[in-house]
Amino acid sequence: MSWDEDGTPHPLALRRTGRSELEPDRLPEMRELEVLGWEPAPEDLRWVFLPYVWPPADRTWIPDRSTHWAVDTTLDGHGHITGVECAPLPEPDLRDLDHEADEALAELGLPPRPRGRLWLLRPVGPFTTLGAVLDHLDDLAEARAVPARPSMAFLTLARAELADLAAPEGP
């Protein structure tokens, strides 16, 4: 299991460089990979470890060229919007976004995620969508009375089940 620290991004991502004003899900390389069956890794904190334990053949990443925006909305006394300002989040604020994830990973004994990556996963086993795999993991956790939250028990369950789902069929 690893974050593929020394790995290279998906080849489709190499065609584009430079910062984009688009949000992560709107990047052209993200959309191209989605057409090929890749799905963005879930943002939910309970799945923070997922790319780390996902079978390597079914995970990839692209450089995060996106812009994360801060939106400041001004309201009048009646709750009507009177102004909206958007500005890119400054670097310290971007680091703060990763702080909670890094803390959860540390509690699991895992290293922090490499910065500047957007993770994509493909469904494994008989499942046709990432959501179906996650539902399966949730159902399995419930059946085994393992809370579906960042914990060593949930990590161990997910790691073992994903390995089983990705294993080639026997004779």
KEROLUM-15672 format. One line per 10 residues: number of its first residue (from 1); their letters; for each residue x negated, y, z negated of N, C-alpha, C, O. Coordinates in nm, 2 decimals, padded with zeros to 4 digits. Layout:
<nodes>
NUM = A = X,Y,Z,X,Y,Z,X,Y,Z,X,Y,Z | ...
</nodes>
This chain:
<nodes>
1 = MSWDEDGTPH = -00.08,-00.12,00.00,00.00,00.00,00.00,-00.09,00.12,00.00,-00.19,00.13,-00.07 | -00.05,00.22,00.08,-00.13,00.34,00.09,-00.05,00.46,00.15,00.06,00.44,00.20 | -00.11,00.57,00.15,-00.06,00.69,00.22,-00.12,00.70,00.35,-00.11,00.80,00.42 | -00.20,00.60,00.40,-00.27,00.61,00.53,-00.35,00.73,00.54,-00.35,00.81,00.63 | -00.43,00.76,00.43,-00.50,00.88,00.42,-00.59,00.91,00.54,-00.61,01.02,00.58 | -00.65,00.80,00.59,-00.75,00.82,00.70,-00.68,00.80,00.84,-00.75,00.80,00.94 | -00.55,00.77,00.84,-00.49,00.74,00.96,-00.46,00.86,01.05,-00.48,00.98,01.00 | -00.42,00.84,01.17,-00.39,00.95,01.26,-00.24,00.96,01.27,-00.17,00.86,01.25 | -00.19,01.08,01.31,-00.05,01.10,01.33,00.00,01.02,01.45,-00.08,00.97,01.53 | 00.13,01.01,01.46,00.19,00.94,01.58,00.14,01.01,01.71,00.13,01.14,01.71
11 = PLALRRTGRS = 00.10,00.94,01.81,00.05,01.00,01.93,00.14,01.11,01.99,00.08,01.21,02.05 | 00.27,01.10,01.98,00.35,01.21,02.03,00.33,01.34,01.97,00.35,01.45,02.03 | 00.28,01.34,01.84,00.26,01.46,01.77,00.13,01.53,01.82,00.12,01.65,01.80 | 00.05,01.46,01.88,-00.08,01.52,01.93,-00.07,01.61,02.04,-00.16,01.69,02.08 | 00.05,01.61,02.11,00.07,01.70,02.22,00.11,01.84,02.18,00.11,01.93,02.26 | 00.13,01.86,02.05,00.17,02.00,02.00,00.08,02.04,01.89,00.04,01.96,01.80 | 00.05,02.17,01.89,-00.03,02.22,01.78,00.02,02.36,01.74,00.11,02.41,01.81 | -00.03,02.41,01.63,00.01,02.54,01.59,00.13,02.54,01.51,00.22,02.45,01.52 | 00.15,02.64,01.43,00.27,02.66,01.34,00.39,02.69,01.43,00.38,02.76,01.53 | 00.50,02.63,01.39,00.63,02.65,01.45,00.72,02.72,01.35,00.71,02.70,01.23
21 = ELEPDRLPEM = 00.81,02.81,01.40,00.90,02.87,01.32,01.03,02.78,01.29,01.12,02.82,01.22 | 01.03,02.66,01.35,01.14,02.57,01.34,01.13,02.50,01.20,01.02,02.48,01.15 | 01.24,02.46,01.15,01.25,02.37,01.03,01.20,02.23,01.07,01.21,02.20,01.19 | 01.16,02.15,00.97,01.11,02.02,01.00,01.20,01.93,01.10,01.15,01.87,01.19 | 01.33,01.93,01.07,01.41,01.84,01.15,01.44,01.89,01.29,01.50,01.82,01.37 | 01.39,02.01,01.32,01.41,02.07,01.45,01.29,02.07,01.54,01.29,02.11,01.65 | 01.18,02.02,01.48,01.05,02.02,01.56,01.07,01.92,01.68,01.13,01.82,01.67 | 01.02,01.96,01.80,01.04,01.88,01.92,00.99,01.73,01.90,01.05,01.64,01.94 | 00.87,01.72,01.83,00.82,01.59,01.81,00.90,01.50,01.72,00.91,01.38,01.74 | 00.97,01.57,01.62,01.06,01.49,01.54,01.17,01.44,01.61,01.21,01.32,01.60
31 = RELEVLGWEP = 01.23,01.52,01.70,01.35,01.48,01.78,01.31,01.37,01.88,01.39,01.28,01.90 | 01.19,01.38,01.94,01.14,01.28,02.03,01.13,01.14,01.96,01.16,01.04,02.02 | 01.07,01.15,01.84,01.05,01.02,01.77,01.19,00.96,01.72,01.20,00.84,01.71 | 01.28,01.05,01.69,01.41,01.00,01.65,01.48,00.92,01.76,01.55,00.82,01.74 | 01.46,00.97,01.89,01.51,00.90,02.01,01.45,00.76,02.02,01.51,00.67,02.07 | 01.33,00.75,01.97,01.26,00.62,01.98,01.29,00.53,01.86,01.22,00.42,01.84 | 01.38,00.57,01.77,01.42,00.49,01.66,01.35,00.52,01.52,01.38,00.45,01.42 | 01.27,00.62,01.52,01.22,00.67,01.39,01.31,00.76,01.32,01.39,00.84,01.39 | 01.31,00.76,01.19,01.40,00.84,01.11,01.32,00.91,01.00,01.23,00.85,00.95 | 01.35,01.04,00.97,01.27,01.11,00.87,01.29,01.03,00.73,01.40,00.99,00.70
41 = APEDLRWVFL = 01.18,01.02,00.66,01.19,00.96,00.53,01.28,01.05,00.44,01.28,01.17,00.45 | 01.36,00.99,00.35,01.45,01.06,00.27,01.37,01.16,00.18,01.26,01.13,00.13 | 01.44,01.27,00.16,01.38,01.38,00.07,01.42,01.36,-00.08,01.35,01.41,-00.16 | 01.52,01.28,-00.10,01.56,01.25,-00.24,01.45,01.20,-00.33,01.38,01.11,-00.29 | 01.43,01.26,-00.45,01.32,01.23,-00.53,01.32,01.08,-00.57,01.21,01.03,-00.60 | 01.43,01.02,-00.58,01.42,00.88,-00.62,01.35,00.79,-00.51,01.31,00.68,-00.54 | 01.34,00.84,-00.39,01.27,00.77,-00.28,01.13,00.83,-00.26,01.07,00.80,-00.15 | 01.08,00.90,-00.35,00.95,00.97,-00.33,00.84,00.88,-00.29,00.74,00.91,-00.22 | 00.84,00.75,-00.34,00.74,00.65,-00.31,00.76,00.58,-00.18,00.67,00.50,-00.14 | 00.87,00.59,-00.12,00.90,00.51,00.00,00.80,00.50,00.11,00.76,00.39,00.14
51 = PYVWPPADRT = 00.75,00.61,00.16,00.65,00.59,00.27,00.52,00.52,00.22,00.46,00.45,00.30 | 00.49,00.52,00.09,00.38,00.45,00.03,00.39,00.30,00.04,00.30,00.23,00.07 | 00.51,00.25,00.02,00.54,00.11,00.01,00.60,00.05,00.14,00.62,-00.07,00.16 | 00.64,00.14,00.23,00.70,00.10,00.36,00.60,00.02,00.44,00.49,00.05,00.44 | 00.65,-00.09,00.51,00.55,-00.16,00.59,00.48,-00.07,00.69,00.55,00.00,00.77 | 00.35,-00.08,00.70,00.27,00.01,00.78,00.31,00.01,00.93,00.30,00.12,00.99 | 00.35,-00.10,00.98,00.39,-00.10,01.12,00.52,-00.03,01.15,00.55,00.01,01.27 | 00.59,00.00,01.05,00.72,00.07,01.06,00.73,00.21,01.00,00.83,00.26,00.96 | 00.61,00.27,00.98,00.60,00.40,00.92,00.50,00.48,01.01,00.40,00.42,01.06 | 00.52,00.61,01.02,00.43,00.70,01.08,00.45,00.84,01.03,00.53,00.86,00.94
61 = WIPDRSTHWA = 00.36,00.93,01.07,00.37,01.06,01.02,00.33,01.16,01.14,00.26,01.12,01.23 | 00.38,01.28,01.12,00.34,01.39,01.21,00.29,01.50,01.13,00.34,01.52,01.01 | 00.20,01.59,01.18,00.16,01.70,01.10,00.29,01.80,01.09,00.37,01.81,01.18 | 00.30,01.85,00.97,00.41,01.94,00.94,00.37,02.08,00.99,00.30,02.16,00.93 | 00.42,02.11,01.11,00.40,02.24,01.17,00.51,02.33,01.14,00.51,02.45,01.19 | 00.61,02.29,01.07,00.73,02.36,01.05,00.71,02.48,00.95,00.61,02.49,00.89 | 00.81,02.56,00.95,00.81,02.67,00.85,00.93,02.65,00.75,01.04,02.62,00.79 | 00.90,02.66,00.63,01.00,02.65,00.52,01.04,02.80,00.49,00.95,02.88,00.46 | 01.16,02.82,00.49,01.21,02.96,00.48,01.28,02.99,00.35,01.34,02.90,00.29 | 01.25,03.11,00.30,01.32,03.16,00.18,01.43,03.25,00.23,01.40,03.34,00.31
71 = VDTTLDGHGH = 01.55,03.23,00.19,01.66,03.31,00.24,01.71,03.39,00.12,01.75,03.33,00.01 | 01.72,03.52,00.13,01.76,03.61,00.03,01.89,03.67,00.08,01.89,03.75,00.18 | 02.00,03.65,00.01,02.13,03.70,00.05,02.18,03.80,-00.05,02.17,03.78,-00.17 | 02.23,03.91,00.00,02.28,04.02,-00.08,02.44,04.02,-00.07,02.49,04.01,00.04 | 02.50,04.03,-00.18,02.65,04.03,-00.19,02.70,04.16,-00.24,02.63,04.23,-00.32 | 02.82,04.20,-00.20,02.88,04.32,-00.26,02.96,04.27,-00.38,02.96,04.16,-00.42 | 03.03,04.37,-00.44,03.11,04.34,-00.56,03.22,04.24,-00.54,03.28,04.19,-00.64 | 03.26,04.21,-00.42,03.37,04.12,-00.39,03.32,03.98,-00.34,03.40,03.90,-00.31 | 03.19,03.97,-00.34,03.13,03.84,-00.30,03.11,03.82,-00.15,03.08,03.71,-00.10 | 03.13,03.93,-00.08,03.10,03.93,00.06,02.95,03.95,00.09,02.89,04.03,00.02
81 = ITGVECAPLP = 02.90,03.88,00.19,02.76,03.90,00.23,02.74,04.03,00.30,02.81,04.06,00.39 | 02.65,04.11,00.24,02.62,04.24,00.30,02.48,04.24,00.37,02.45,04.33,00.44 | 02.40,04.14,00.34,02.27,04.13,00.40,02.20,04.00,00.38,02.22,03.93,00.28 | 02.12,03.96,00.48,02.05,03.83,00.47,01.90,03.86,00.52,01.89,03.92,00.63 | 01.81,03.82,00.44,01.67,03.83,00.48,01.60,03.70,00.47,01.62,03.62,00.37 | 01.53,03.66,00.58,01.46,03.53,00.58,01.31,03.56,00.59,01.27,03.65,00.67 | 01.23,03.49,00.51,01.09,03.50,00.52,01.03,03.37,00.49,01.08,03.29,00.42 | 00.91,03.34,00.56,00.84,03.21,00.53,00.80,03.21,00.38,00.76,03.31,00.32 | 00.82,03.09,00.33,00.77,03.07,00.19,00.62,03.09,00.18,00.55,03.03,00.27 | 00.57,03.16,00.08,00.43,03.17,00.07,00.37,03.04,00.02,00.44,02.95,-00.04
91 = EPDLRDLDHE = 00.24,03.02,00.04,00.17,02.90,00.01,00.19,02.85,-00.13,00.21,02.73,-00.15 | 00.18,02.94,-00.23,00.20,02.89,-00.37,00.34,02.83,-00.39,00.36,02.73,-00.46 | 00.44,02.89,-00.32,00.58,02.83,-00.34,00.59,02.70,-00.27,00.66,02.61,-00.31 | 00.52,02.68,-00.16,00.51,02.55,-00.09,00.45,02.45,-00.18,00.50,02.33,-00.19 | 00.34,02.48,-00.25,00.28,02.39,-00.34,00.38,02.35,-00.46,00.38,02.23,-00.50 | 00.46,02.45,-00.50,00.55,02.42,-00.61,00.66,02.32,-00.56,00.71,02.24,-00.64 | 00.69,02.32,-00.43,00.79,02.22,-00.38,00.74,02.08,-00.40,00.82,01.99,-00.42 | 00.61,02.06,-00.39,00.55,01.93,-00.40,00.52,01.88,-00.55,00.50,01.77,-00.57 | 00.53,01.98,-00.64,00.49,01.95,-00.78,00.58,01.84,-00.84,00.53,01.75,-00.90 | 00.71,01.85,-00.82,00.80,01.75,-00.88,00.77,01.61,-00.83,00.77,01.52,-00.90
101 = ADEALAELGL = 00.75,01.61,-00.69,00.72,01.48,-00.63,00.59,01.42,-00.68,00.58,01.31,-00.71 | 00.49,01.51,-00.69,00.36,01.46,-00.74,00.37,01.41,-00.89,00.30,01.31,-00.92 | 00.45,01.48,-00.97,00.47,01.43,-01.11,00.53,01.30,-01.11,00.49,01.21,-01.19 | 00.64,01.28,-01.03,00.71,01.15,-01.03,00.61,01.04,-00.98,00.61,00.93,-01.03 | 00.53,01.07,-00.88,00.43,00.97,-00.83,00.33,00.94,-00.93,00.29,00.82,-00.95 | 00.28,01.04,-01.00,00.18,01.01,-01.11,00.24,00.92,-01.22,00.17,00.84,-01.27 | 00.37,00.94,-01.25,00.43,00.85,-01.35,00.44,00.71,-01.31,00.44,00.62,-01.39 | 00.44,00.69,-01.17,00.44,00.55,-01.12,00.30,00.50,-01.10,00.28,00.39,-01.05 | 00.20,00.58,-01.13,00.06,00.54,-01.11,00.02,00.55,-00.96,-00.08,00.48,-00.92 | 00.09,00.63,-00.88,00.05,00.64,-00.74,-00.01,00.78,-00.72,00.01,00.87,-00.79
111 = PPRPRGRLWL = -00.10,00.78,-00.62,-00.17,00.91,-00.59,-00.07,01.00,-00.52,00.03,00.96,-00.47 | -00.10,01.13,-00.53,-00.01,01.23,-00.46,00.00,01.21,-00.31,-00.10,01.15,-00.25 | 00.10,01.25,-00.25,00.12,01.24,-00.10,00.02,01.33,-00.04,-00.01,01.44,-00.09 | -00.04,01.29,00.08,-00.13,01.39,00.15,-00.04,01.50,00.19,00.07,01.49,00.24 | -00.10,01.62,00.18,-00.02,01.75,00.22,-00.01,01.76,00.37,-00.10,01.71,00.45 | 00.09,01.83,00.41,00.10,01.86,00.56,00.15,01.75,00.65,00.12,01.75,00.77 | 00.22,01.66,00.59,00.27,01.55,00.67,00.43,01.54,00.66,00.48,01.56,00.55 | 00.49,01.50,00.77,00.63,01.47,00.77,00.63,01.32,00.80,00.58,01.27,00.91 | 00.69,01.24,00.71,00.69,01.09,00.73,00.82,01.05,00.80,00.93,01.11,00.78 | 00.80,00.95,00.89,00.91,00.89,00.96,00.90,00.74,00.94,00.79,00.68,00.93
121 = LRPVGPFTTL = 01.02,00.68,00.93,01.03,00.53,00.90,01.12,00.47,01.01,01.21,00.54,01.06 | 01.10,00.34,01.04,01.19,00.27,01.12,01.26,00.16,01.03,01.19,00.11,00.94 | 01.38,00.13,01.06,01.45,00.03,00.98,01.37,-00.11,00.99,01.31,-00.14,01.10 | 01.38,-00.18,00.89,01.31,-00.32,00.89,01.42,-00.42,00.86,01.53,-00.40,00.82 | 01.38,-00.55,00.90,01.47,-00.66,00.88,01.59,-00.65,00.97,01.57,-00.60,01.09 | 01.70,-00.70,00.93,01.82,-00.70,01.02,01.89,-00.56,01.03,01.99,-00.55,01.10 | 01.84,-00.46,00.96,01.91,-00.33,00.95,01.88,-00.25,01.07,01.77,-00.24,01.12 | 01.98,-00.17,01.12,01.96,-00.09,01.24,01.94,00.06,01.20,01.91,00.14,01.29 | 01.96,00.10,01.08,01.94,00.24,01.04,01.86,00.24,00.91,01.87,00.14,00.83 | 01.79,00.35,00.88,01.72,00.37,00.76,01.83,00.37,00.64,01.80,00.32,00.53
131 = GAVLDHLDDL = 01.94,00.44,00.67,02.04,00.44,00.56,02.09,00.30,00.52,02.12,00.28,00.40 | 02.10,00.21,00.62,02.14,00.07,00.58,02.04,00.00,00.50,02.07,-00.07,00.41 | 01.91,00.03,00.52,01.80,-00.03,00.44,01.81,00.03,00.30,01.80,-00.04,00.20 | 01.83,00.16,00.29,01.84,00.22,00.16,01.96,00.17,00.08,01.95,00.15,-00.04 | 02.07,00.16,00.15,02.19,00.10,00.08,02.16,-00.04,00.03,02.21,-00.08,-00.08 | 02.09,-00.12,00.12,02.06,-00.26,00.07,01.97,-00.25,-00.05,01.99,-00.33,-00.14 | 01.87,-00.16,-00.05,01.78,-00.15,-00.17,01.87,-00.11,-00.30,01.84,-00.16,-00.41 | 01.96,-00.02,-00.28,02.05,00.02,-00.39,02.13,-00.09,-00.44,02.14,-00.11,-00.56 | 02.19,-00.17,-00.34,02.27,-00.28,-00.38,02.19,-00.39,-00.46,02.24,-00.44,-00.56 | 02.07,-00.41,-00.41,01.98,-00.51,-00.47,01.95,-00.46,-00.61,01.94,-00.54,-00.71
141 = AEARAVPARP = 01.92,-00.33,-00.63,01.88,-00.28,-00.76,02.00,-00.29,-00.85,01.98,-00.33,-00.97 | 02.12,-00.26,-00.80,02.24,-00.28,-00.89,02.26,-00.42,-00.93,02.29,-00.45,-01.05 | 02.24,-00.51,-00.84,02.26,-00.65,-00.87,02.16,-00.71,-00.97,02.19,-00.80,-01.05 | 02.05,-00.64,-00.97,01.94,-00.69,-01.07,01.93,-00.60,-01.19,01.84,-00.61,-01.27 | 02.03,-00.50,-01.20,02.03,-00.41,-01.32,01.91,-00.33,-01.33,01.86,-00.30,-01.44 | 01.86,-00.28,-01.21,01.74,-00.19,-01.21,01.79,-00.06,-01.17,01.85,-00.04,-01.06 | 01.78,00.05,-01.25,01.82,00.18,-01.22,01.75,00.23,-01.09,01.63,00.22,-01.08 | 01.83,00.28,-01.00,01.78,00.33,-00.87,01.72,00.47,-00.89,01.79,00.57,-00.84 | 01.61,00.48,-00.95,01.54,00.61,-00.98,01.39,00.58,-00.98,01.35,00.47,-00.99 | 01.31,00.69,-00.97,01.17,00.66,-00.97,01.12,00.59,-01.10,01.12,00.66,-01.20
151 = SMAFLTLARA = 01.10,00.47,-01.09,01.05,00.39,-01.21,00.97,00.27,-01.15,00.98,00.24,-01.04 | 00.88,00.22,-01.24,00.80,00.11,-01.20,00.89,-00.01,-01.16,00.86,-00.08,-01.06 | 01.00,-00.03,-01.22,01.09,-00.15,-01.19,01.15,-00.13,-01.05,01.15,-00.22,-00.97 | 01.19,00.00,-01.02,01.25,00.02,-00.89,01.15,00.02,-00.78,01.17,-00.03,-00.67 | 01.03,00.07,-00.81,00.92,00.06,-00.71,00.88,-00.08,-00.68,00.86,-00.12,-00.56 | 00.87,-00.16,-00.78,00.83,-00.30,-00.76,00.94,-00.38,-00.68,00.91,-00.45,-00.59 | 01.07,-00.35,-00.71,01.18,-00.41,-00.64,01.17,-00.37,-00.49,01.18,-00.46,-00.40 | 01.16,-00.24,-00.47,01.16,-00.19,-00.33,01.04,-00.25,-00.25,01.05,-00.29,-00.14 | 00.92,-00.25,-00.31,00.80,-00.30,-00.25,00.81,-00.44,-00.21,00.78,-00.48,-00.09 | 00.86,-00.52,-00.30,00.88,-00.67,-00.27,00.98,-00.69,-00.16,00.96,-00.77,-00.07
161 = ELADLAAPEG = 01.10,-00.62,-00.17,01.20,-00.64,-00.07,01.16,-00.59,00.06,01.19,-00.66,00.16 | 01.10,-00.48,00.07,01.05,-00.43,00.20,00.95,-00.53,00.27,00.95,-00.55,00.39 | 00.86,-00.58,00.18,00.77,-00.68,00.24,00.84,-00.80,00.29,00.80,-00.86,00.39 | 00.94,-00.85,00.22,01.02,-00.97,00.26,01.09,-00.93,00.39,01.09,-01.02,00.49 | 01.15,-00.82,00.40,01.22,-00.78,00.52,01.13,-00.77,00.64,01.17,-00.79,00.76 | 01.01,-00.72,00.62,00.92,-00.70,00.73,00.84,-00.83,00.77,00.78,-00.83,00.88 | 00.85,-00.93,00.69,00.77,-01.05,00.72,00.83,-01.12,00.84,00.96,-01.13,00.86 | 00.74,-01.18,00.92,00.80,-01.25,01.04,00.88,-01.37,01.00,00.85,-01.43,00.89 | 00.97,-01.40,01.08,01.06,-01.52,01.05,00.97,-01.65,01.05,00.88,-01.66,01.13 | 01.00,-01.74,00.97,00.93,-01.86,00.96,00.97,-01.96,01.07,01.05,-01.92,01.16
171 = P = 00.91,-02.08,01.08,00.93,-02.17,01.19,01.07,-02.22,01.19,01.11,-02.30,01.28
</nodes>
